[in-house]
Amino acid sequence: MNYLIKGGKIVDPSQGFERIADILVIDGIIESIDPDSVPDDVETIDASGKLVFPGLVDIHVHAREPGEEYKETIETASMAAAAGGFTTIVTMANTKPPIDTADRVRFVYERAENASVHVYPVGAVSKELSGEQLAEMADMAESGAVAFSDDGNPIANPELMRNALAYADQLELPILVHEVDPVLASGGQIHEGEAASISGLRGIPSQAETAMIFRDIELLKLSGGRLHIQHVTVEGSIELIRQAKLAGMAVTCEVTPHHLLLTDMDVVNSGFDSNFKVMPPLRSERDRQALLEALVDGTIDAIATDHAPHALHEKDNPFEMAPFGIVGLETALSLVWTNFVEKGIISPIRMVELMSTMPAKILELPAGSLAKGMVADITVFDPDARWVVKPENFYSRSRNTPFEGLELKGKVVLTMVAGEIVYKSQTV
């Protein structure tokens, strides 16, 4: 089908505009904005009163396939993504077995052929995610890996990390890092702060994150390359990243909606609900405020969900026995709109920059823009719609969210991928 998306307010940071206009989509490609003429075979989508922006790009998704399909599959993750307004997702390598060979990178692409959205795999830095020997990085890059990461595990060995940065630099791909010192964090269940004192649970200090970030920025000076820091959580990390950027270093970072919204005291107030258990842990209110400031001043480059599905029987355990992680694809956009755009903390165009344009730029993906000639990956969003988070309605196979029952404002009403409507709510 060919489409005219008519009367919506286009928000596109890549072109620097935010105005009411029509978008013509022909054969899956953006033909023009405000076309002079429209072919007869075009179907019109009325987007009046809606926002229209480049499809969202999530560069941090755990799709769990291969190996843990009972939690999620590439197909169900893509359906959840489409419902949340994402048209591109990047899947992490810590599957079972991990994505540490060219064959396994190709496996992800094969499984993604029937996905609702574009799916790009990240290859592992080390074989078997063991942190001992570099994986087949060049072979994985040739097969389509868009970055390298041992996410789920820190890269504890500094020599391995140095070599990985240098090798990835030759391949012109970034290293994505899960920054936590494994010794400082060993056995930790919660942020080392007030909540840990109340609960008696072993804490994970802020320095477990900042020490690793400091180390890797120093290693970047030696090796060259590009370093992307995943799920930043603490004030000290933000300051290190800010200084590295001021020095002109190739460092980017992301933050999750849950770290922007929740703190360790929310864990206490929930009665230690395991749906509030994440890695890195929810931090202090002071840390949360530092993240918000960095969101505004540009230190933070992207918002990513760290979508980490777990089955009910895994999460329905005492806090200290439950796995880390929550799902996020279907709630992220509305959480950001409700809590940050509606309250004037960031503008709509900054939101789209953080959730579409910059994530695409960080990994050099063909996304994040509504410019003429781009593939028609488009999100239509109703800023006034109200809805309640009901996990039983999720497209994801898992339900582990701390936001159950929360009323949100703003909802995706249509998601288009390569000119095909892959999600449409009942309100359109």
C-alpha positions as CSV (number, residue, x, y, z in Angstrom):
1,M,0.0,0.0,0.0
2,N,0.9,3.6,-0.5
3,Y,-0.1,6.1,2.2
4,L,-0.6,9.7,2.9
5,I,-0.3,10.5,6.6
6,K,-2.3,13.6,6.8
7,G,-2.5,16.5,9.2
8,G,-0.2,15.3,11.9
9,K,2.5,17.4,13.7
10,I,5.8,16.1,12.4
11,V,8.6,16.1,14.9
12,D,11.9,15.3,13.2
13,P,15.2,16.4,14.8
14,S,17.2,15.2,11.8
15,Q,15.6,18.0,9.8
16,G,15.2,20.4,12.6
17,F,11.5,20.9,12.3
18,E,8.3,20.5,14.3
19,R,5.2,21.5,12.3
20,I,1.9,20.2,10.9
21,A,2.5,18.6,7.5
22,D,1.5,15.6,5.3
23,I,3.9,12.7,4.6
24,L,3.6,10.7,1.3
25,V,4.8,7.1,1.5
26,I,5.3,5.3,-1.9
27,D,6.6,1.7,-2.1
28,G,7.8,1.8,1.5
29,I,9.9,5.0,1.0
30,I,9.2,8.5,2.2
31,E,8.4,10.2,-1.1
32,S,7.9,13.7,0.2
33,I,6.6,16.0,2.9
34,D,3.7,18.2,1.9
35,P,3.5,16.7,-1.6
36,D,2.3,18.8,-4.5
37,S,0.2,15.9,-5.8
38,V,-1.0,12.5,-4.6
39,P,-1.5,9.4,-6.7
40,D,-4.9,7.9,-6.9
41,D,-4.0,4.6,-5.2
42,V,-2.9,6.2,-1.9
43,E,-4.7,5.4,1.3
44,T,-5.1,8.4,3.7
45,I,-4.3,8.1,7.4
46,D,-5.8,10.9,9.3
47,A,-3.2,12.0,11.9
48,S,-4.9,15.2,13.0
49,G,-4.1,16.0,16.6
50,K,-1.4,13.4,16.6
51,L,2.4,13.6,16.6
52,V,4.3,11.9,13.7
53,F,8.0,11.2,14.1
54,P,10.7,8.8,12.9
55,G,10.2,5.3,14.3
56,L,11.8,4.8,17.7
57,V,15.2,3.0,17.9
58,D,16.0,0.9,20.9
59,I,19.7,0.0,21.1
60,H,19.4,-2.2,24.1
61,V,17.0,-5.2,24.0
62,H,17.2,-8.7,25.3
63,A,15.2,-10.9,23.0
64,R,16.3,-14.1,24.7
65,E,16.5,-16.1,21.5
66,P,18.2,-18.5,21.2
67,G,17.9,-20.5,24.4
68,E,15.3,-18.8,26.6
69,E,12.3,-18.6,24.3
70,Y,9.9,-19.1,27.2
71,K,10.8,-15.6,28.3
72,E,10.8,-13.9,24.9
73,T,11.5,-14.5,21.2
74,I,12.7,-12.2,18.5
75,E,9.1,-12.3,17.1
76,T,7.4,-11.4,20.3
77,A,10.0,-8.8,21.2
78,S,9.4,-7.2,17.8
79,M,5.6,-7.2,18.4
80,A,6.1,-5.5,21.7
81,A,8.5,-3.0,20.0
82,A,5.9,-2.1,17.4
83,A,3.2,-1.6,20.0
84,G,5.6,0.7,21.8
85,G,6.4,2.8,18.7
86,F,9.8,1.2,18.0
87,T,10.6,0.4,14.5
88,T,14.2,-0.8,15.1
89,I,15.6,-2.9,17.9
90,V,19.2,-3.9,18.6
91,T,19.5,-7.3,20.4
92,M,22.1,-8.1,23.0
93,A,24.5,-11.1,22.7
94,N,23.9,-12.7,26.1
95,T,21.6,-15.4,24.9
96,K,22.1,-19.2,25.5
97,P,24.3,-19.9,23.6
98,P,25.6,-16.3,23.2
99,I,25.9,-14.5,19.8
100,D,29.7,-14.9,19.6
101,T,30.1,-16.4,16.1
102,A,29.2,-15.3,12.6
103,D,26.7,-18.3,12.3
104,R,24.9,-17.0,15.4
105,V,24.7,-13.5,14.0
106,R,23.2,-14.9,10.9
107,F,20.8,-16.9,13.0
108,V,19.4,-13.7,14.5
109,Y,18.9,-12.2,11.0
110,E,17.1,-15.4,9.9
111,R,14.8,-15.4,12.9
112,A,14.1,-11.7,12.3
113,E,12.9,-12.2,8.7
114,N,9.3,-12.5,10.1
115,A,9.7,-9.9,12.8
116,S,7.4,-6.9,12.9
117,V,10.3,-4.4,13.1
118,H,13.9,-4.1,11.9
119,V,16.2,-6.3,14.1
120,Y,20.0,-5.8,14.3
121,P,22.2,-8.1,16.4
122,V,25.1,-7.2,18.7
123,G,28.0,-9.7,18.7
124,A,29.8,-10.7,21.9
125,V,33.2,-9.2,22.8
126,S,34.5,-12.4,24.3
127,K,34.0,-16.0,23.5
128,E,31.1,-17.5,25.6
129,L,31.0,-14.1,27.3
130,S,33.7,-15.5,29.5
131,G,35.9,-12.3,29.4
132,E,39.0,-14.4,28.6
133,Q,39.4,-14.4,24.8
134,L,38.1,-12.1,22.1
135,A,35.3,-13.6,20.0
136,E,35.4,-13.7,16.2
137,M,34.7,-10.0,15.9
138,A,35.7,-9.5,12.2
139,D,33.6,-12.5,11.1
140,M,30.6,-11.3,13.1
141,A,31.0,-7.8,11.6
142,E,31.1,-9.2,8.1
143,S,27.8,-11.1,8.9
144,G,26.1,-7.9,10.1
145,A,26.8,-7.4,13.8
146,V,26.3,-3.7,14.4
147,A,28.4,-3.5,17.6
148,F,30.0,-5.6,20.2
149,S,29.1,-6.1,23.9
150,D,29.2,-8.6,26.7
151,D,26.2,-6.9,28.3
152,G,25.0,-8.8,31.2
153,N,28.6,-9.2,32.2
154,P,31.3,-6.5,32.7
155,I,34.6,-6.8,30.8
156,A,36.7,-7.2,33.9
157,N,40.0,-7.9,32.2
158,P,41.5,-4.5,31.2
159,E,43.9,-6.0,28.6
160,L,41.0,-7.7,26.9
161,M,39.0,-4.5,27.0
162,R,41.9,-2.5,25.5
163,N,42.3,-5.1,22.7
164,A,38.6,-5.1,22.0
165,L,38.4,-1.3,21.6
166,A,41.4,-1.4,19.3
167,Y,40.0,-4.2,17.2
168,A,36.5,-2.8,17.0
169,D,38.1,0.5,15.9
170,Q,39.6,-1.3,12.9
171,L,36.1,-2.7,12.1
172,E,34.6,0.8,12.6
173,L,32.1,-0.5,15.2
174,P,31.6,0.6,18.8
175,I,32.0,-1.4,22.0
176,L,28.9,-1.2,24.3
177,V,29.8,-1.7,27.9
178,H,27.9,-2.9,31.0
179,E,29.9,-1.0,33.6
180,V,30.1,-2.6,37.0
181,D,33.1,-3.8,38.9
182,P,32.4,-7.5,39.5
183,V,34.2,-7.6,42.8
184,L,32.6,-4.5,44.3
185,A,29.2,-5.7,43.1
186,S,29.6,-9.3,44.1
187,G,26.5,-10.6,45.9
188,G,24.8,-7.2,45.7
189,Q,21.1,-7.0,45.4
190,I,20.3,-3.3,45.7
191,H,22.0,0.1,45.7
192,E,24.3,0.6,48.6
193,G,22.4,3.4,50.4
194,E,19.4,4.0,52.6
195,A,17.3,1.1,51.2
196,A,20.2,-1.4,51.7
197,S,20.5,-0.2,55.3
198,I,16.8,-0.7,55.9
199,S,16.6,-4.1,54.3
200,G,19.9,-5.6,55.3
201,L,20.4,-6.7,51.7
202,R,24.0,-6.5,50.4
203,G,24.4,-3.2,48.4
204,I,26.1,-2.4,45.2
205,P,28.1,0.9,45.6
206,S,28.0,3.7,43.1
207,Q,31.8,3.2,42.7
208,A,31.2,-0.2,41.1
209,E,30.0,1.7,38.1
210,T,32.2,4.8,38.2
211,A,35.5,2.9,38.7
212,M,34.8,0.9,35.5
213,I,33.8,3.9,33.5
214,F,37.0,5.7,34.6
215,R,39.1,2.7,33.6
216,D,37.5,2.4,30.2
217,I,37.8,6.1,29.3
218,E,41.5,5.8,30.2
219,L,41.8,2.7,28.0
220,L,40.0,4.5,25.1
221,K,42.8,7.1,25.2
222,L,45.3,4.2,24.6
223,S,43.4,2.2,22.0
224,G,41.2,4.6,20.1
225,G,37.8,3.5,19.0
226,R,34.3,4.3,20.1
227,L,32.9,3.6,23.6
228,H,29.2,3.5,24.4
229,I,28.2,3.2,28.0
230,Q,25.0,1.4,28.7
231,H,22.4,2.2,31.4
232,V,24.2,4.9,33.2
233,T,22.9,5.3,36.8
234,V,25.0,7.5,39.1
235,E,26.1,11.1,39.4
236,G,29.8,10.3,39.3
237,S,29.4,8.5,36.0
238,I,27.7,11.5,34.4
239,E,30.5,13.7,35.5
240,L,33.1,11.4,34.0
241,I,31.2,11.1,30.7
242,R,30.7,14.9,30.6
243,Q,34.5,15.5,31.0
244,A,35.3,12.9,28.4
245,K,33.0,14.6,25.9
246,L,34.5,18.0,26.7
247,A,37.9,16.5,25.9
248,G,36.6,15.4,22.5
249,M,36.6,11.6,23.1
250,A,34.3,9.2,21.2
251,V,32.1,8.4,24.2
252,T,28.3,8.1,24.2
253,C,25.9,6.9,26.8
254,E,22.3,5.8,27.4
255,V,19.9,5.9,30.3
256,T,16.7,3.8,30.9
257,P,13.3,5.2,31.7
258,H,13.2,3.2,35.0
259,H,16.5,4.8,36.2
260,L,15.1,8.2,35.3
261,L,11.9,7.6,37.3
262,L,12.6,5.3,40.2
263,T,15.0,5.1,43.2
264,D,16.1,2.6,45.8
265,M,13.4,3.9,48.1
266,D,10.8,2.8,45.6
267,V,12.0,-0.7,46.1
268,V,11.3,-0.3,49.9
269,N,8.0,1.3,49.3
270,S,7.0,-1.6,47.0
271,G,7.6,-4.1,49.8
272,F,10.7,-5.3,48.0
273,D,8.7,-6.3,44.9
274,S,11.1,-8.2,42.6
275,N,9.8,-6.3,39.6
276,F,11.8,-3.4,41.0
277,K,15.0,-5.4,40.9
278,V,17.3,-4.3,38.0
279,M,21.0,-4.3,37.2
280,P,22.4,-1.7,37.6
281,P,20.2,-1.2,40.7
282,L,17.8,1.7,41.1
283,R,19.9,4.4,42.7
284,S,19.4,7.4,45.0
285,E,17.3,10.5,44.4
286,R,20.4,12.5,44.1
287,D,21.6,10.2,41.3
288,R,18.2,10.4,39.6
289,Q,18.3,14.2,39.6
290,A,21.8,14.1,38.1
291,L,20.5,11.9,35.3
292,L,17.7,14.3,34.6
293,E,20.1,17.2,34.4
294,A,22.2,15.2,32.0
295,L,19.2,14.4,29.9
296,V,18.5,18.2,29.5
297,D,22.1,19.4,28.9
298,G,22.9,16.7,26.3
299,T,25.4,14.6,28.2
300,I,23.1,11.7,27.8
301,D,22.8,10.7,24.2
302,A,20.0,8.2,24.2
303,I,17.1,6.6,26.1
304,A,17.2,2.8,25.8
305,T,14.9,0.3,27.5
306,D,17.2,-2.5,28.5
307,H,14.1,-4.7,27.9
308,A,14.9,-7.7,30.0
309,P,12.0,-10.2,30.1
310,H,11.7,-12.9,32.8
311,A,9.0,-15.5,33.3
312,L,6.6,-15.2,36.2
313,H,8.0,-18.3,38.0
314,E,11.4,-16.6,38.0
315,K,10.4,-13.2,39.2
316,D,7.8,-14.5,41.7
317,N,10.4,-15.1,44.3
318,P,11.9,-13.3,47.4
319,F,13.8,-10.2,46.2
320,E,17.2,-11.6,46.8
321,M,16.4,-14.8,44.8
322,A,14.8,-13.2,41.8
323,P,16.7,-12.3,38.6
324,F,17.6,-8.7,37.7
325,G,15.6,-7.0,34.9
326,I,12.3,-5.6,33.7
327,V,10.5,-5.3,30.4
328,G,10.3,-1.9,28.8
329,L,9.4,-1.8,25.1
330,E,5.7,-1.2,25.5
331,T,5.9,1.5,28.2
332,A,9.0,3.5,27.5
333,L,7.6,6.2,25.2
334,S,4.5,6.9,27.3
335,L,6.6,7.0,30.5
336,V,8.9,9.6,28.9
337,W,6.1,11.6,27.5
338,T,4.1,11.6,30.8
339,N,6.9,12.4,33.1
340,F,9.3,14.5,31.2
341,V,7.7,16.1,28.1
342,E,4.3,16.9,29.8
343,K,6.2,18.4,32.7
344,G,8.4,20.6,30.5
345,I,11.7,18.9,31.4
346,I,12.4,18.1,27.8
347,S,10.7,19.1,24.5
348,P,9.0,16.7,22.1
349,I,11.9,17.2,19.6
350,R,14.5,16.3,22.3
351,M,12.4,13.2,23.2
352,V,12.5,12.1,19.6
353,E,16.2,12.9,19.4
354,L,16.9,10.7,22.5
355,M,14.7,7.8,21.4
356,S,15.2,7.7,17.6
357,T,17.7,10.0,15.9
358,M,20.6,9.7,18.3
359,P,20.3,5.9,18.9
360,A,20.4,5.4,15.1
361,K,23.4,7.7,14.9
362,I,25.3,6.0,17.6
363,L,25.1,2.6,15.8
364,E,25.0,4.1,12.3
365,L,21.7,2.5,11.5
366,P,19.5,3.6,8.6
367,A,16.8,5.1,10.8
368,G,15.9,8.1,12.9
369,S,14.8,10.5,10.1
370,L,11.7,11.3,8.0
371,A,13.8,12.8,5.2
372,K,12.8,12.2,1.6
373,G,14.2,8.9,0.4
374,M,14.4,7.3,3.8
375,V,12.7,4.0,4.5
376,A,9.2,4.8,5.9
377,D,9.7,3.8,9.5
378,I,7.1,6.1,11.2
379,T,5.4,6.4,14.6
380,V,2.1,8.1,15.1
381,F,1.5,9.1,18.7
382,D,-1.6,10.5,20.4
383,P,-0.3,12.9,23.1
384,D,-3.7,13.2,24.8
385,A,-4.7,9.5,25.1
386,R,-4.7,8.1,28.6
387,W,-4.2,4.4,29.4
388,V,-3.4,2.2,32.3
389,V,-0.4,-0.2,32.2
390,K,-1.9,-3.7,32.3
391,P,0.9,-6.3,31.8
392,E,-1.7,-9.0,30.8
393,N,-2.2,-7.0,27.6
394,F,1.5,-6.9,26.7
395,Y,2.7,-8.4,23.4
396,S,5.9,-9.5,25.2
397,R,5.9,-13.0,26.6
398,S,6.9,-11.6,30.0
399,R,5.1,-9.3,32.4
400,N,7.8,-8.1,34.7
401,T,7.2,-4.4,35.0
402,P,7.3,-2.1,38.1
403,F,4.7,0.2,36.4
404,E,1.7,-2.1,36.6
405,G,-1.5,-0.1,37.3
406,L,0.1,3.3,36.5
407,E,-2.0,5.7,34.4
408,L,0.0,7.2,31.6
409,K,-0.7,10.0,29.1
410,G,0.2,9.6,25.4
411,K,-0.1,6.4,23.4
412,V,1.2,5.0,20.1
413,V,-1.7,4.7,17.7
414,L,0.1,3.5,14.6
415,T,3.5,2.1,13.8
416,M,4.8,1.7,10.2
417,V,7.9,-0.2,9.2
418,A,9.2,0.1,5.6
419,G,5.8,1.4,4.6
420,E,3.8,-1.5,6.2
421,I,1.5,-0.9,9.1
422,V,2.7,-3.3,11.8
423,Y,0.7,-1.9,14.7
424,K,-2.6,-0.1,14.9
425,S,-4.6,0.7,18.0
426,Q,-8.3,0.8,18.0
427,T,-8.4,4.5,18.2
428,V,-7.2,4.9,14.5
